[in-house]
Structures are given as structure tokens and as C-alpha cells.
């Protein structure tokens, strides 16, 4: 299963590399793979794009879309509003635990609060 997940995440060619030698984006993909090992229904991803280059951000988005289409649910904690707007159907904006806004990505982007 591990090799299948690495291939699915497009990092199968790095299977023999030490995690410390991977780029930030490759490590994020590896972390997602580790989270997928027990085949959960819901995944919580915290700052999945932090320190990740734009090319690998697109890979992460594509893999999330594929997994979501297969029935996986994602809860994303993220500062990258473009990433959120491209993936999410519902958004909650929090500031130190206080909910400031909620709605569709379009509603949130139009909200000046």
C-alpha cells in the first residue's frame, strides 16, 4: 500500500530517499501519504501549502480533488486563500478561535471583514 500511495502522490521515484533529503513540497506529499495509510474517511490537513512551491501546490490540489471524488472528506486549515477557494465548498474564517465569517469561497472573498 505504501508504494501505491507514493505513486499516487507522484513521489514513488523518491521511495528510497530519506525524508530529510526531500523538498518541503515532497515532504508534504509524503505526510499526506502517511495520513492515507490507514485509509481514513476524513483527513485533516494543517497548512498543506506552507513552504511548498507552486508546482507541487497544484499536485496537492489535484490529489485532494481525486481523493475527494473517491469519497474522502478534507478539513483544511490554511492561510493560502487561493488554495482554499479552488478546493472548498464551504469556508470558515477564524481568528484565534473566533469565527469571523463563513460561506462559500466566493462569499468569503467578497466579504471585507
Secondary structure as GFF3:
##gff-version 3
##sequence-region A 1 113
A	DSSP	alpha_helix	2	8	.	.	.	ID=ss1
A	DSSP	three_ten_helix	12	14	.	.	.	ID=ss2
A	DSSP	three_ten_helix	19	21	.	.	.	ID=ss3
A	DSSP	alpha_helix	24	36	.	.	.	ID=ss4
A	DSSP	beta_strand	42	46	.	.	.	ID=ss5
A	DSSP	alpha_helix	54	69	.	.	.	ID=ss6
A	DSSP	beta_strand	73	77	.	.	.	ID=ss7
A	DSSP	alpha_helix	81	87	.	.	.	ID=ss8
A	DSSP	beta_strand	91	95	.	.	.	ID=ss9
A	DSSP	beta_strand	98	103	.	.	.	ID=ss10
A	DSSP	alpha_helix	105	110	.	.	.	ID=ss11
###
